Each structure stands twice: as structure tokens, then as C-alpha cells.
Amino acid sequence: MLILFEDGAVYQDFSPEEMQKEIEIHMKWIEELGTHYVDGDPLKAEARTVTGNEKVVTDGPYIESKELVSGYYILKAADMNQATELAKGCPVLRLGGTAEVREIMEY
């Protein structure tokens, strides 16, 4: 799984045409991934965190963090090395974002 982190303000000044171009860049990358692509979606900025036994609810993302989780991709890869190589093509990297590569545990 690629967990995408981006600056919350990166798209703020984008025109509708620029946003459409970004979407097209992501769609082209998905096509290039071919059978490695399983799923993926953008996430809304609003978040809540539930913590501990008291189940304290905090609105988020946290103010001290400039980056927020903006989306995810689920990819098929032979191993972590291949997943990492695939992640290097992720479009969020072009705009200074981060793609964290995590293996989904199998039960």
C-alpha cells in the first residue's frame, strides 16, 4: 500500500484546468502500472482521531503537521523492493509529496 502525504495547501491555488491535469497524470500512472494496480482513492482533508481507552475524539489532521494523508494506492508487488520501485513513479512526488510504502499483513 502507498499512503500519500501532501502539503494541505498544494492544490489551493490550482485552477480547475490544473486540477484536471493532475487527475489525468494520476490516471496515466495507473495505466502504466498495469496489473500492479489494485485500488486507490483520494481522501478528504477532514479527519478525526479516536485515542485510547477513554476514546477521546480529536479533530484533525493535527495542526502541527503541514502534511496530511491525501490518498492511497494499493499495488501488487513481488516484494517490498518492487513496491518501492513502483512508488518512485507516484505523481504526488512531483509536487513535493511523500509516498509511504507499507506491506498489508495477511492473516
SVG drawing of the C-alpha trace seen along z (x, -y; Angstrom):
<svg xmlns="http://www.w3.org/2000/svg" viewBox="-14 -30 28 46">
<polyline fill="none" stroke="black" stroke-width="0.4" points="0.0,0.0 1.2,-3.5 0.0,-6.1 0.2,-9.5 1.2,-12.6 0.9,-16.1 1.0,-19.7 -2.6,-20.6 -2.2,-23.9 -0.5,-22.5 -3.7,-22.5 -5.3,-25.6 -4.3,-27.9 -4.9,-25.4 -7.3,-26.3 -10.0,-23.7 -7.8,-23.0 -4.7,-22.4 -6.7,-20.1 -7.9,-18.2 -4.4,-17.9 -3.3,-16.4 -6.1,-13.9 -5.0,-12.9 -1.4,-12.5 -2.6,-10.1 -4.8,-8.2 -1.9,-7.8 0.3,-6.4 -2.4,-3.9 -2.5,-2.8 1.3,-2.4 1.1,-0.3 -1.0,2.2 -1.6,5.3 0.3,3.9 -2.6,1.5 -5.3,2.9 -7.1,-0.2 -6.7,-3.8 -8.6,-6.9 -8.0,-10.4 -9.1,-11.2 -10.9,-14.3 -8.9,-16.6 -11.2,-16.4 -10.2,-13.8 -10.9,-12.7 -8.8,-10.6 -10.1,-8.3 -7.5,-7.6 -7.0,-5.3 -9.4,-3.6 -11.2,-6.9 -11.9,-7.0 -11.0,-10.7 -12.0,-12.2 -9.8,-14.9 -10.5,-16.8 -7.6,-16.6 -5.4,-16.5 -3.2,-17.8 -2.4,-21.5 1.3,-21.0 1.5,-18.8 1.8,-20.6 1.3,-17.4 -1.9,-15.4 -2.8,-11.9 -4.3,-12.8 -4.9,-9.3 -3.7,-5.8 -2.9,-3.3 -2.9,0.5 -0.4,2.2 0.5,5.8 4.2,6.3 6.5,9.3 8.2,7.8 8.9,4.5 11.8,3.7 9.5,3.9 6.8,1.9 9.3,-0.8 10.5,-1.0 6.8,-1.3 6.3,-4.1 9.0,-6.1 6.6,-6.9 3.8,-8.2 2.6,-11.6 2.4,-13.1 6.3,-13.2 6.3,-15.8 4.7,-18.3 6.9,-17.6 4.6,-14.9 5.6,-11.6 4.5,-8.1 5.0,-5.8 5.3,-2.1 3.7,0.3 3.0,4.0 -0.5,5.2 -0.4,8.1 -2.1,11.3 -4.0,13.2"/>
</svg>
